[in-house]
C-alpha cells in the first residue's frame, strides 16, 4: 500500500485512488457525491417523470453492490479512529448514504443543514400541461411552447377526447378572454403547479458520520492521539467560530449564499459549494496541519479552503474538465496570504 502525496489532486476514479491510501491516515472527509437528480426529474413526452424510487436506487448501483457503499467502505478504512465524514445530500435521497454509512461501521451523527437563499419554484402550471396534452397529444416542453392561450374570436374549440379518464370528461367552452384556461379542467387547476420542483428548496443536508473511537472513551482518545497517528481526537473547534461570528455556532444550521459572480467565474461545475461554507466546516472539524480528503473534489473548493486554512488535503476528480478548473483555482490561491 503506497502513501499518496499530500496537497495534491488526482485525476482518477476515487474508488481506485482510495485503494492506494493506507488505513487510518485521514482526519476528516468533506465531499459532495453525485446523485443524478437531473435524471431522476426528467420528464417524458406525456409529462411523466421518468425516474422513480427504484430507478434512483438502481442509479446508485455499480457492479455487484451500491457504489456509495463501496466508497463509504474505503472512506471508513482510510479515516482515523474518531474521524468525521461530512457528506452533502438532499432530503429525498439522504436515506441511501445514511443506511450505507451504518452498514460499513460508521456512527451516524446529527446532520448539519446548509441554509441558502430561496430560489424560484420551477414547477410548470398544471393547467398548461393538461391543456398541452389535450390539444397537442403530449405534455412535452415543445408542446407547451405550441400551446396557445388566446381565442380572440370566442369560437368553441372542438377536440377529440383522449383515452385518459379525466380527458373524456373535459367540457370545451367559449373563450371569454386571454387570461383564462381553454378547458374546464384547466380552469379547475389554474394556479396550481405539478411536480417535485414546485416548492423551491432552501436547505441542503450535510450528513455527519463518525468512525468509532479506538479506546473506551474520548478523553483517552485525545491523549492517545498525541502519540498514535491513527487516532483523530474527534473535537469540534467551536471557539474559533464563536470568536468570528460573535455567537456559539449552531450544531444544525450554517447560512451561506450559493456561489455567484466572481466565485462562479470560469467555473462550469453545476454544483459548486460556497467557499465560505467549506471554510466554516473545515474550521469546525479540523485543526491546523490535519489532513482533509475529498473523493469527489469537483472544481476544487475543498482543496482551496484547505490551502487558505493551513490544512493538508488529498482530492480525487474523475472528470478532466473539472480537474483542470480545480488546478487553476489552486494555482491562483497558492500565492495568497493564508488565514489563521
Backbone as numpy.savetxt, mean C-alpha at the origin, in Angstrom:
# Nx Ny Nz CAx CAy CAz Cx Cy Cz
26.70 -18.97 3.35 25.85 -17.79 3.35 26.74 -16.54 3.35
26.72 -15.79 2.27 27.55 -14.58 2.23 26.79 -13.40 2.81
27.54 -12.43 3.29 26.94 -11.23 3.87 26.89 -10.13 2.83
25.69 -9.63 2.52 25.55 -8.59 1.52 26.14 -7.27 2.02
26.58 -6.47 1.08 27.17 -5.18 1.40 26.09 -4.23 1.94
26.40 -3.52 3.01 25.46 -2.57 3.59 25.47 -1.27 2.78
24.41 -0.47 2.98 24.25 0.82 2.29 24.33 0.64 0.78
23.57 -0.35 0.32 23.54 -0.65 -1.11 22.16 -1.20 -1.47
21.69 -0.88 -2.67 20.45 -1.46 -3.17 20.79 -2.43 -4.30
19.99 -3.48 -4.41 20.25 -4.55 -5.34 19.08 -4.67 -6.31
19.39 -4.70 -7.59 18.37 -4.82 -8.63 18.08 -6.30 -8.87
17.30 -6.89 -7.95 17.00 -8.32 -8.05 15.74 -8.65 -7.26
15.22 -9.84 -7.52 14.07 -10.35 -6.79 14.45 -10.47 -5.31
13.61 -9.92 -4.44 13.95 -9.91 -3.02 14.03 -11.33 -2.44
13.23 -12.25 -2.98 13.30 -13.61 -2.47 14.67 -14.23 -2.70
15.26 -13.92 -3.85 16.60 -14.41 -4.12 17.62 -13.67 -3.26
17.47 -12.36 -3.13 18.41 -11.57 -2.35 18.37 -11.91 -0.87
17.18 -12.11 -0.32 17.05 -12.41 1.10 17.75 -13.72 1.45
17.73 -14.67 0.53 18.37 -15.95 0.80 19.88 -15.83 0.95
20.44 -14.71 0.46 21.88 -14.49 0.57 22.27 -13.80 1.88
21.26 -13.45 2.70 21.54 -12.73 3.94 21.62 -13.69 5.12
22.50 -13.42 6.07 22.64 -14.30 7.24 21.48 -14.16 8.21
21.30 -15.15 9.06 20.27 -15.13 10.09 20.52 -13.98 11.07
19.43 -13.43 11.61 19.50 -12.49 12.74 20.47 -11.34 12.48
20.37 -10.72 11.30 21.35 -9.70 10.91 20.77 -8.31 10.68
19.44 -8.16 10.74 18.78 -6.89 10.43 17.96 -6.44 11.63
18.04 -5.15 11.96 17.31 -4.63 13.12 15.83 -4.42 12.84
15.51 -3.80 11.70 14.12 -3.43 11.38 13.90 -3.56 9.88
12.69 -3.98 9.51 12.27 -4.02 8.10 11.13 -3.01 7.93
11.25 -2.17 6.92 10.18 -1.25 6.55 9.93 -1.43 5.06
8.71 -1.82 4.68 8.50 -2.13 3.27 7.04 -1.99 2.87
6.82 -1.76 1.60 5.49 -1.60 1.02 5.35 -2.59 -0.14
4.92 -3.83 0.13 4.84 -4.84 -0.93 3.69 -4.57 -1.89
3.77 -5.08 -3.09 2.64 -4.92 -4.04 1.47 -5.81 -3.64
0.23 -5.34 -3.90 -0.93 -6.20 -3.68 -1.94 -6.08 -4.80
-1.54 -5.53 -5.95 -2.32 -5.58 -7.18 -3.75 -5.09 -7.03
-3.91 -3.97 -6.34 -5.23 -3.39 -6.15 -5.86 -3.01 -7.49
-5.04 -2.50 -8.43 -5.58 -2.09 -9.73 -6.23 -3.24 -10.47
-5.60 -4.42 -10.42 -6.17 -5.59 -11.07 -7.45 -6.02 -10.39
-7.46 -5.91 -9.07 -8.64 -6.32 -8.30 -9.83 -5.43 -8.63
-9.59 -4.15 -8.95 -10.67 -3.21 -9.21 -11.00 -3.06 -10.69
-10.39 -3.87 -11.55 -10.65 -3.76 -12.99 -12.11 -4.07 -13.28
-12.68 -3.33 -14.24 -14.09 -3.48 -14.58 -14.23 -3.98 -16.00
-15.08 -4.97 -16.20 -15.28 -5.51 -17.55 -16.32 -4.67 -18.30
-16.65 -5.09 -19.52 -17.53 -4.29 -20.38 -18.95 -4.17 -19.83
-19.33 -5.05 -18.91 -20.67 -5.00 -18.33 -20.70 -4.27 -16.99
-19.58 -3.61 -16.66 -19.54 -2.85 -15.41 -19.33 -3.71 -14.19
-18.87 -4.96 -14.39 -18.64 -5.86 -13.27 -17.16 -5.87 -12.90
-16.87 -5.95 -11.60 -15.49 -6.06 -11.16 -14.94 -7.43 -11.53
-13.78 -7.42 -12.15 -13.16 -8.68 -12.58 -12.66 -9.46 -11.37
-12.06 -8.76 -10.42 -11.49 -9.42 -9.25 -12.55 -9.82 -8.25
-12.30 -10.88 -7.51 -13.14 -11.24 -6.38 -12.23 -11.77 -5.28
-12.82 -12.21 -4.18 -12.01 -12.64 -3.04 -11.05 -13.74 -3.43
-11.51 -14.68 -4.22 -10.64 -15.78 -4.64 -9.51 -15.27 -5.51
-9.81 -14.32 -6.40 -8.79 -13.79 -7.29 -7.67 -13.10 -6.52
-8.04 -12.27 -5.55 -7.02 -11.52 -4.84 -6.16 -12.44 -3.99
-6.75 -13.50 -3.42 -5.95 -14.47 -2.68 -5.00 -15.19 -3.62
-5.51 -15.60 -4.79 -4.67 -16.30 -5.75 -3.56 -15.42 -6.29
-3.80 -14.11 -6.40 -2.78 -13.22 -6.93 -1.59 -13.08 -5.98
-1.76 -13.47 -4.73 -0.66 -13.47 -3.78 0.03 -14.83 -3.77
-0.34 -15.70 -4.70 0.15 -17.07 -4.72 1.25 -17.23 -5.76
2.37 -17.78 -5.35 3.46 -18.06 -6.29 3.90 -19.49 -6.09
3.92 -20.25 -7.17 4.40 -21.62 -7.08 3.54 -22.45 -6.15
4.20 -23.05 -5.16 3.48 -23.97 -4.27 3.09 -23.32 -2.95
3.14 -22.00 -2.87 2.74 -21.34 -1.62 2.60 -19.86 -1.80
2.01 -19.20 -0.83 1.82 -17.76 -0.91 3.17 -17.06 -0.96
3.33 -16.13 -1.91 4.60 -15.42 -2.00 4.82 -14.58 -0.76
3.75 -14.02 -0.17 3.93 -13.21 1.02 4.39 -14.07 2.19
3.96 -15.32 2.24 4.46 -16.21 3.28 5.93 -16.49 3.08
6.33 -16.69 1.82 7.74 -16.95 1.54 8.61 -15.74 1.90
8.13 -14.55 1.54 8.89 -13.34 1.86 8.97 -13.14 3.37
7.85 -13.30 4.08 7.84 -13.11 5.52 8.69 -14.16 6.23
8.75 -15.36 5.67 9.62 -16.39 6.25 11.07 -15.95 6.21
11.49 -15.39 5.08 12.86 -14.92 4.96 13.11 -13.68 5.82
12.13 -12.78 5.85 12.26 -11.59 6.70 12.41 -12.00 8.16
11.58 -12.94 8.60 11.65 -13.42 9.97 13.03 -14.01 10.27
13.58 -14.73 9.33 14.89 -15.35 9.54 15.99 -14.31 9.67
16.00 -13.28 8.81 17.11 -12.32 8.82 16.96 -11.26 9.91
15.74 -11.07 10.44 15.55 -10.11 11.53 16.22 -10.60 12.81
16.77 -9.69 13.57 17.30 -10.03 14.88 16.16 -10.37 15.84
16.46 -11.12 16.88 15.46 -11.42 17.89 14.93 -10.11 18.48
13.60 -9.97 18.50 12.99 -8.74 18.98 12.87 -7.65 17.93
13.36 -7.91 16.71 13.30 -6.92 15.65 11.90 -6.76 15.09
11.65 -5.59 14.49 10.32 -5.26 13.98 10.27 -5.31 12.45
9.12 -5.70 11.95 8.80 -5.61 10.52 7.59 -4.69 10.38
7.76 -3.57 9.68 6.66 -2.64 9.41 6.26 -2.81 7.95
5.04 -3.25 7.72 4.61 -3.60 6.38 3.33 -2.82 6.04
3.39 -2.03 4.97 2.23 -1.25 4.53 1.18 -2.18 3.93
-0.07 -1.86 4.21 -1.18 -2.62 3.64 -2.40 -1.72 3.59
-3.53 -2.27 3.17 -4.81 -1.57 3.23 -5.81 -2.48 3.92
-6.87 -1.89 4.46 -7.78 -2.66 5.30 -8.40 -3.83 4.57
-8.62 -3.72 3.26 -9.25 -4.81 2.52 -8.42 -6.08 2.47
-7.09 -5.93 2.49 -6.21 -7.08 2.32 -5.34 -7.34 3.54
-5.55 -6.63 4.64 -4.64 -6.71 5.77 -4.64 -8.10 6.41
-5.69 -8.88 6.19 -5.74 -10.21 6.79 -4.68 -11.14 6.21
-4.28 -10.93 4.93 -3.33 -11.84 4.30 -1.93 -11.74 4.90
-1.32 -10.54 4.99 -0.01 -10.48 5.63 -0.06 -10.82 7.11
-1.11 -10.40 7.82 -1.20 -10.68 9.25 -1.28 -12.18 9.52
-2.10 -12.87 8.75 -2.22 -14.33 8.91 -0.89 -15.02 8.65
-0.24 -14.62 7.56 1.02 -15.27 7.21 2.14 -14.89 8.16
2.09 -13.68 8.73 3.09 -13.29 9.73 3.00 -14.20 10.95
1.79 -14.44 11.43 1.62 -15.36 12.56 2.11 -16.75 12.19
1.81 -17.15 10.96 2.14 -18.50 10.52 3.64 -18.76 10.55
4.45 -17.73 10.24 5.90 -17.94 10.18 6.58 -17.64 11.52
5.81 -17.19 12.53 6.38 -17.04 13.86 6.42 -15.65 14.45
5.89 -14.66 13.74 5.88 -13.29 14.25 4.80 -13.11 15.32
5.06 -12.19 16.25 3.98 -11.62 17.07 3.38 -10.47 16.28
2.06 -10.42 16.18 1.38 -9.33 15.49 1.06 -8.25 16.51
1.66 -7.09 16.36 1.50 -6.00 17.32 0.40 -5.04 16.85
0.17 -4.01 17.65 -0.84 -3.02 17.29 -0.39 -2.26 16.05
-1.29 -2.10 15.10 -0.95 -1.44 13.83 -0.80 0.06 14.01
-0.09 0.67 13.07 0.01 2.13 12.97 -0.83 2.56 11.78
-1.47 3.71 11.88 -2.29 4.21 10.78 -1.69 5.49 10.22
-1.38 5.44 8.94 -0.91 6.63 8.25 -2.14 7.39 7.75
-2.34 8.59 8.26 -3.47 9.42 7.86 -2.98 10.48 6.88
-3.63 10.54 5.71 -3.27 11.52 4.70 -4.50 12.32 4.29
-4.30 13.32 3.47 -5.43 14.13 3.02 -6.37 13.29 2.19
-7.65 13.52 2.38 -8.66 12.73 1.68 -8.71 13.11 0.21
-8.71 12.10 -0.65 -8.84 12.33 -2.07 -10.29 12.37 -2.51
-10.50 12.60 -3.79 -11.85 12.62 -4.32 -12.35 11.20 -4.58
-13.60 10.89 -4.24 -14.15 9.58 -4.56 -14.11 9.31 -6.06
-13.87 8.06 -6.42 -13.72 7.72 -7.83 -14.88 6.88 -8.36
-15.88 6.60 -7.54 -16.99 5.79 -8.02 -17.79 6.48 -9.11
-18.25 5.70 -10.09 -19.06 6.22 -11.18 -20.52 6.29 -10.75
-21.24 7.34 -11.17 -22.66 7.44 -10.86 -23.38 6.17 -11.29
-24.21 5.66 -10.39 -24.94 4.43 -10.70 -25.82 4.59 -11.92
-26.53 5.74 -12.00 -27.45 5.95 -13.12 -26.71 5.93 -14.46
-25.46 6.43 -14.48 -24.71 6.45 -15.74 -24.40 5.04 -16.20
-23.98 4.18 -15.27 -23.66 2.80 -15.65 -24.91 2.05 -16.10
-26.01 2.24 -15.38 -27.25 1.54 -15.73 -27.74 1.97 -17.11
-27.75 3.27 -17.37 -28.29 3.74 -18.64 -27.34 3.45 -19.80
-26.04 3.43 -19.54 -25.10 3.03 -20.59 -25.34 1.58 -20.98
-25.64 0.73 -19.98 -25.94 -0.67 -20.25 -27.23 -0.80 -21.06
-28.23 0.01 -20.72 -29.52 -0.06 -21.43 -29.39 0.39 -22.88
-28.76 1.54 -23.09 -28.75 2.16 -24.41 -27.61 1.70 -25.31
-26.54 1.18 -24.72 -25.38 0.81 -25.53 -24.97 -0.64 -25.37
-25.67 -1.39 -24.54 -25.40 -2.81 -24.44 -24.33 -3.20 -23.45
-23.57 -2.25 -22.94 -22.61 -2.55 -21.89 -22.33 -1.27 -21.10
-21.62 -1.42 -19.99 -21.36 -0.29 -19.10 -19.88 0.03 -19.04
-19.17 -0.22 -20.12 -17.74 0.07 -20.15 -17.50 1.57 -20.21
-16.24 1.95 -20.06 -15.89 3.37 -20.10 -16.25 4.01 -21.43
-16.03 3.27 -22.54 -16.34 3.82 -23.86 -17.84 4.08 -24.01
-18.67 3.19 -23.43 -20.11 3.40 -23.50 -20.55 4.57 -22.64
-19.85 4.78 -21.52 -20.18 5.93 -20.69 -19.92 7.23 -21.44
-18.87 7.23 -22.27 -18.57 8.42 -23.06 -19.64 8.64 -24.14
-20.16 7.56 -24.69 -21.16 7.67 -25.74 -22.52 8.12 -25.20
-22.79 7.74 -23.95 -24.11 7.98 -23.40 -24.46 9.47 -23.40
-25.63 9.80 -23.95 -26.09 11.19 -24.02 -27.17 11.40 -22.96
-27.07 12.50 -22.28 -28.05 12.83 -21.25 -28.85 14.06 -21.65
-29.05 14.22 -22.97 -29.84 15.32 -23.49 -30.89 14.76 -24.45
-32.10 15.24 -24.35 -33.15 14.89 -25.29 -33.99 16.13 -25.52
-33.44 17.12 -26.26 -34.08 18.44 -26.37 -35.48 18.39 -27.00
-35.76 17.37 -27.82 -37.08 17.33 -28.47 -38.16 16.80 -27.54
-37.77 16.14 -26.48 -38.75 15.60 -25.55 -39.42 14.35 -26.06
-38.90 13.78 -27.16 -39.53 12.58 -27.70 -39.25 11.38 -26.81
-40.18 10.43 -26.87 -39.96 9.20 -26.13 -38.82 8.41 -26.76
-38.05 7.75 -25.94 -36.93 6.94 -26.43 -37.30 5.49 -26.25
-37.30 4.74 -27.33 -37.65 3.32 -27.24 -36.38 2.49 -27.19
-36.35 1.54 -26.30 -35.21 0.63 -26.19 -35.73 -0.79 -26.08
-34.88 -1.72 -26.45 -35.23 -3.13 -26.31 -34.75 -3.61 -24.95
-35.66 -4.19 -24.20 -35.29 -4.64 -22.87 -34.23 -5.73 -22.96
-33.26 -5.68 -22.04 -32.23 -6.71 -22.00 -32.69 -7.91 -21.21
-31.78 -8.84 -20.95 -32.16 -10.04 -20.22 -31.89 -9.90 -18.72
-31.40 -8.73 -18.29 -31.24 -8.49 -16.85 -32.61 -8.19 -16.25
-32.88 -8.71 -15.08 -34.20 -8.57 -14.49 -34.67 -7.14 -14.37
-33.82 -6.23 -13.86 -34.28 -4.86 -13.63 -34.52 -4.12 -14.93
-33.82 -4.49 -16.02 -34.00 -3.80 -17.29 -35.38 -4.12 -17.88
-35.87 -5.29 -17.66 -37.18 -5.66 -18.18 -38.29 -4.79 -17.61
-38.06 -4.21 -16.46 -39.09 -3.40 -15.80 -38.91 -1.90 -16.03
-37.91 -1.52 -16.85 -37.64 -0.11 -17.07 -38.80 0.54 -17.85
-39.22 1.71 -17.40 -40.23 2.49 -18.11 -39.56 3.71 -18.70
-39.59 3.84 -20.01 -38.98 4.98 -20.68 -39.99 6.13 -20.70
-39.55 7.30 -20.28 -40.44 8.45 -20.22 -39.88 9.59 -21.06
-40.68 10.61 -21.27 -40.21 11.77 -22.01 -39.19 12.54 -21.20
-38.21 13.09 -21.91 -37.15 13.86 -21.28 -37.65 15.29 -21.06
-37.70 15.74 -19.81 -38.19 17.08 -19.51 -37.09 18.12 -19.60
-35.89 17.77 -19.17 -34.78 18.71 -19.26 -33.47 17.92 -19.33
-32.37 18.62 -19.41 -31.09 17.96 -19.60 -30.41 17.56 -18.31
-31.10 17.60 -17.20 -30.45 17.29 -15.93 -30.92 15.99 -15.31
-32.04 15.45 -15.79 -32.56 14.24 -15.19 -32.19 13.01 -16.02
-32.15 11.85 -15.38 -31.86 10.62 -16.13 -32.94 10.34 -17.16
-32.60 9.46 -18.10 -33.53 9.13 -19.17 -34.53 8.06 -18.77
-34.23 7.30 -17.75 -35.08 6.17 -17.38 -35.55 6.30 -15.94
-36.62 5.58 -15.61 -37.13 5.60 -14.25 -36.12 5.00 -13.27
-35.46 3.94 -13.70 -34.48 3.33 -12.80 -33.28 4.25 -12.61
-32.93 5.00 -13.68 -31.87 5.99 -13.54 -32.25 7.08 -12.57
-33.52 7.49 -12.63 -34.04 8.51 -11.73 -34.01 8.02 -10.28
-34.33 6.75 -10.10 -34.36 6.17 -8.75 -32.97 6.17 -8.11
-31.93 5.87 -8.92 -30.57 5.74 -8.39 -29.74 7.01 -8.57
-30.35 8.10 -9.05 -29.59 9.33 -9.23 -29.02 9.81 -7.89
-27.77 10.23 -7.93 -27.12 10.70 -6.71 -26.38 9.62 -5.94
-26.41 8.39 -6.45 -25.67 7.30 -5.80 -24.47 6.92 -6.65
-23.53 6.26 -6.02 -22.35 5.77 -6.73 -22.21 4.28 -6.47
-21.56 3.61 -7.42 -21.41 2.16 -7.32 -19.93 1.81 -7.37
-19.52 0.97 -6.47 -18.15 0.50 -6.56 -17.36 0.67 -5.28
-16.26 -0.06 -5.19 -15.43 -0.06 -4.00 -14.70 1.26 -3.78
-14.59 2.07 -4.85 -13.88 3.33 -4.73 -14.81 4.50 -4.41
-16.05 4.19 -4.05 -17.02 5.24 -3.79 -16.60 6.14 -2.64
-16.15 5.53 -1.55 -15.71 6.30 -0.39 -14.19 6.40 -0.45
-13.69 7.61 -0.61 -12.25 7.80 -0.76 -11.53 7.48 0.55
-10.46 6.65 0.50 -9.73 6.32 1.73 -8.96 7.51 2.26
-8.76 7.53 3.56 -8.01 8.60 4.21 -6.88 8.05 5.06
-6.80 6.73 5.19 -5.74 6.12 5.97 -5.15 4.93 5.21
-3.92 4.59 5.56 -3.29 3.36 5.10 -2.70 2.68 6.33
-2.85 1.37 6.39 -2.42 0.62 7.56 -0.95 0.24 7.45
-0.22 0.38 8.55 1.14 -0.11 8.64 1.13 -1.24 9.66
1.18 -2.47 9.17 1.20 -3.63 10.07 2.52 -3.66 10.81
2.48 -3.99 12.09 3.70 -4.08 12.90 3.83 -5.52 13.41
4.87 -6.21 12.93 5.16 -7.57 13.36 6.49 -7.56 14.12
6.60 -8.38 15.14 7.83 -8.43 15.92 8.31 -9.87 16.07
9.58 -10.07 15.79 10.18 -11.38 16.03 10.33 -11.57 17.54
10.04 -12.75 18.00 10.02 -12.99 19.44 11.39 -12.75 20.07
11.38 -12.36 21.34 12.62 -12.08 22.07 13.43 -13.36 22.24
14.70 -13.20 22.52 15.60 -14.35 22.66 15.65 -14.87 24.09
15.58 -13.96 25.05 15.64 -14.37 26.45 14.24 -14.33 27.07
14.16 -14.53 28.40 12.84 -14.62 29.04 12.16 -13.29 29.25
12.89 -12.17 29.14 12.24 -10.87 29.28 13.00 -9.81 28.50
12.32 -8.69 28.23 12.88 -7.67 27.36 14.03 -6.90 28.02
13.96 -6.73 29.34 15.06 -6.04 30.01 16.36 -6.82 29.84
16.27 -8.14 29.96 17.47 -8.96 29.77 17.92 -8.91 28.32
16.95 -8.89 27.39 17.30 -8.78 25.97 18.08 -7.50 25.69
17.68 -6.40 26.33 18.36 -5.12 26.12 19.81 -5.20 26.58
20.02 -5.81 27.75 21.38 -5.96 28.24 22.18 -6.90 27.34
21.55 -8.00 26.94 22.25 -8.97 26.10 22.56 -8.40 24.73
21.71 -7.47 24.24 21.92 -6.91 22.90 23.22 -6.11 22.80
23.76 -5.68 23.93 25.00 -4.91 23.92 26.21 -5.77 23.59
26.06 -7.09 23.74 27.18 -7.99 23.43 26.80 -9.10 22.44
25.50 -9.28 22.22 25.02 -10.30 21.29 24.37 -9.60 20.10
25.03 -9.61 18.95 24.54 -8.87 17.78 23.30 -9.49 17.14
22.88 -10.65 17.61 21.67 -11.27 17.05 20.40 -10.76 17.72
20.55 -9.87 18.73 19.40 -9.38 19.49 19.16 -7.91 19.19
17.90 -7.57 18.91 17.47 -6.18 18.79 16.80 -5.79 20.11
17.11 -4.64 20.67 16.56 -4.30 21.99 15.06 -4.07 22.02
14.40 -3.96 20.89 12.93 -3.80 20.81 12.42 -2.51 21.43
13.27 -1.53 21.61 12.82 -0.27 22.20 12.20 0.62 21.13
11.25 1.46 21.54 10.64 2.46 20.67 11.16 3.82 21.10
11.77 4.55 20.18 12.46 5.79 20.50 11.47 6.97 20.53
10.64 7.02 21.58 9.60 8.04 21.66 10.14 9.42 22.02
11.30 9.46 22.69 11.81 10.74 23.17 12.08 11.72 22.04
12.73 11.25 20.98 13.07 12.16 19.89 11.83 12.70 19.21
10.82 11.85 19.01 9.58 12.30 18.38 8.87 13.30 19.29
8.88 13.03 20.59 8.22 13.94 21.53 8.90 15.31 21.52
10.23 15.32 21.44 10.95 16.59 21.41 10.66 17.37 20.14
10.52 16.66 19.01 10.27 17.33 17.73 8.83 17.82 17.60
7.88 16.99 18.02 6.46 17.32 17.82 5.85 18.08 19.00
6.51 18.03 20.15 5.98 18.71 21.32 4.94 17.93 22.07
4.58 16.74 21.57 3.62 15.88 22.26 4.13 14.45 22.19
3.62 13.61 23.09 4.01 12.20 23.08 3.44 11.57 21.81
4.25 10.81 21.07 3.76 10.25 19.79 2.63 9.25 19.99
1.62 9.37 19.14 0.51 8.42 19.18 1.00 7.06 18.72
0.49 6.02 19.36 0.86 4.67 18.94 0.00 4.21 17.76
-0.98 5.02 17.36 -1.90 4.58 16.32 -1.81 5.39 15.04
-1.64 6.69 15.11 -1.81 7.54 13.94 -0.59 8.43 13.70
-0.12 8.44 12.44 0.89 9.38 12.00 0.32 10.14 10.81
0.27 11.46 10.89 -0.28 12.26 9.81 0.85 12.75 8.91
0.68 12.54 7.61 1.66 13.00 6.62 0.98 13.08 5.26
1.12 14.19 4.55 0.49 14.31 3.23 1.15 13.39 2.21
0.39 12.99 1.22 0.95 12.18 0.14 1.98 13.00 -0.64
3.00 12.33 -1.19 4.03 13.06 -1.93 3.46 13.83 -3.11
4.00 15.01 -3.34 3.60 15.82 -4.48 4.72 16.81 -4.76
4.60 17.54 -5.84 5.57 18.58 -6.17 6.97 18.04 -6.31
7.90 18.63 -5.58 9.31 18.27 -5.71 9.57 16.82 -5.33
8.83 16.31 -4.35 9.05 14.93 -3.92 8.66 13.92 -5.00
7.73 14.29 -5.87 7.32 13.41 -6.96 8.03 13.72 -8.28
8.86 14.73 -8.29 9.53 15.15 -9.52 10.44 14.03 -10.03
10.29 13.70 -11.30 11.09 12.64 -11.94 10.96 11.31 -11.22
9.84 11.08 -10.57 9.61 9.83 -9.86 8.29 9.23 -10.34
8.36 8.21 -11.17 7.18 7.64 -11.79 6.57 6.51 -10.98
7.12 6.21 -9.82 6.57 5.11 -9.04 5.15 5.44 -8.60
4.19 4.50 -8.74 2.78 4.81 -8.48 2.42 4.94 -7.01
3.24 4.40 -6.10 2.87 4.43 -4.68 4.02 4.95 -3.82
4.55 6.11 -4.20 5.65 6.71 -3.43 5.15 7.07 -2.03
5.91 6.69 -1.02 5.57 7.05 0.35 6.28 8.35 0.71
5.63 9.22 1.51 6.24 10.51 1.87 7.50 10.29 2.72
8.53 11.04 2.41 9.78 10.93 3.15 9.55 11.25 4.63
8.69 12.22 4.93 8.44 12.60 6.32 7.88 11.42 7.12
7.05 10.60 6.50 6.48 9.43 7.17 7.56 8.39 7.46
8.38 8.08 6.47 9.42 7.06 6.64 10.47 7.54 7.64
10.79 8.82 7.61 11.72 9.37 8.60 11.20 9.14 10.02
9.91 9.38 10.22 9.34 9.23 11.56 9.35 7.76 11.98
9.03 6.85 11.07 9.04 5.42 11.40 10.44 4.96 11.78
11.44 5.42 11.03 12.82 5.02 11.32 13.27 5.60 12.66
12.90 6.84 12.95 13.24 7.44 14.24 12.61 6.66 15.40
11.37 6.23 15.21 10.66 5.52 16.28 11.23 4.13 16.54
11.57 3.40 15.48 11.87 1.98 15.62 13.37 1.64 15.56
14.22 2.62 15.32 15.65 2.32 15.24 16.47 3.36 16.00
17.71 2.99 16.25 18.69 3.90 16.81 19.79 4.09 15.76
20.61 5.16 15.90 21.68 5.39 14.92 22.57 4.16 14.72
22.97 3.96 13.46 23.86 2.87 13.04 23.18 1.51 12.94
21.90 1.42 13.32 21.22 0.14 13.15 20.88 -0.09 11.67
20.54 -1.34 11.34 20.36 -1.75 9.94 18.88 -1.85 9.61
18.47 -1.19 8.52 17.09 -1.23 8.03 17.07 -1.93 6.68
16.16 -2.87 6.53 16.00 -3.61 5.27 14.67 -3.24 4.63
14.68 -2.99 3.31 13.45 -2.80 2.54 13.48 -3.74 1.35
12.75 -4.88 1.41 12.77 -5.86 0.31 12.05 -5.38 -0.95
11.15 -4.39 -0.82 10.43 -3.83 -1.96 10.72 -2.33 -1.97
11.92 -1.97 -2.35 12.41 -0.60 -2.14 11.70 0.42 -3.01
11.17 0.01 -4.16 10.51 0.97 -5.04 11.46 2.05 -5.49
11.07 3.31 -5.31 11.90 4.43 -5.76 12.87 4.91 -4.69
13.03 4.15 -3.59 14.14 4.38 -2.69 13.92 5.23 -1.47
12.67 5.52 -1.09 12.43 6.43 0.04 13.04 5.91 1.34
12.94 4.61 1.60 13.50 4.06 2.82 15.01 4.27 2.88
15.69 4.03 1.77 17.15 4.20 1.74 17.53 5.66 1.93
16.80 6.58 1.29 17.07 8.01 1.43 16.92 8.44 2.89
15.86 7.95 3.54 15.63 8.30 4.96 16.76 7.76 5.83
17.25 6.57 5.53 18.34 5.99 6.32 19.61 6.83 6.19
19.90 7.30 4.99 21.09 8.13 4.80 20.97 9.40 5.62
19.80 10.02 5.58 19.60 11.28 6.32 19.71 11.08 7.83
19.35 9.89 8.31 19.29 9.65 9.76 20.45 8.81 10.28
21.45 8.59 9.46 22.63 7.83 9.90 22.27 6.40 10.31
21.42 5.78 9.51 21.14 4.35 9.66 21.71 3.62 8.45
22.07 2.37 8.65 22.54 1.54 7.55 21.32 0.94 6.86
21.45 0.61 5.58 20.31 0.06 4.85 20.75 -1.00 3.84
19.80 -1.87 3.52 19.90 -2.81 2.40 18.54 -2.77 1.71
18.53 -2.68 0.38 17.27 -2.64 -0.35 17.30 -3.53 -1.57
16.14 -4.09 -1.91 15.97 -4.87 -3.13 14.86 -4.25 -3.96
15.09 -4.11 -5.25 14.06 -3.63 -6.18 14.24 -4.34 -7.51
13.24 -5.12 -7.88 13.34 -5.96 -9.07 13.15 -5.18 -10.36
12.40 -4.08 -10.32 12.12 -3.29 -11.52 13.28 -2.33 -11.79
13.90 -2.48 -12.96 15.08 -1.68 -13.29 14.76 -0.19 -13.32
13.58 0.18 -13.78 13.21 1.60 -13.85 13.18 2.23 -12.46
12.55 1.57 -11.51 12.46 2.12 -10.17 13.81 2.04 -9.45
14.57 0.99 -9.74 15.92 0.88 -9.19 16.77 2.07 -9.61
16.66 2.46 -10.88 17.43 3.61 -11.37 16.98 4.91 -10.70
15.67 5.05 -10.48 15.16 6.24 -9.78 15.73 6.29 -8.37
15.73 5.14 -7.69 16.27 5.09 -6.34 17.75 5.47 -6.30
18.50 4.98 -7.27 19.93 5.31 -7.34 20.14 6.80 -7.54
19.32 7.41 -8.39 19.45 8.85 -8.62 19.12 9.65 -7.36
18.07 9.23 -6.66 17.68 9.92 -5.43 18.78 9.81 -4.37
19.38 8.65 -4.28 20.46 8.47 -3.31 21.66 9.33 -3.65
21.96 9.40 -4.94 23.10 10.19 -5.37 22.93 11.66 -4.97
21.69 12.15 -5.05 21.42 13.54 -4.68 21.53 13.77 -3.18
21.23 12.74 -2.40 21.15 12.93 -0.96 22.48 12.70 -0.25
23.40 11.99 -0.87 24.64 11.63 -0.18 25.44 12.85 0.28
25.40 13.94 -0.47 26.19 15.10 -0.15 25.48 16.09 0.78
24.21 15.81 1.10 23.49 16.70 2.00 23.87 16.42 3.45
23.79 17.44 4.32 24.06 17.22 5.74 23.07 16.22 6.33
23.54 15.34 7.16 22.68 14.33 7.79 21.94 14.91 8.99
20.71 14.43 9.19 19.94 14.84 10.35 20.45 14.11 11.58
20.22 14.66 12.75 20.63 14.01 13.99 19.54 13.12 14.51
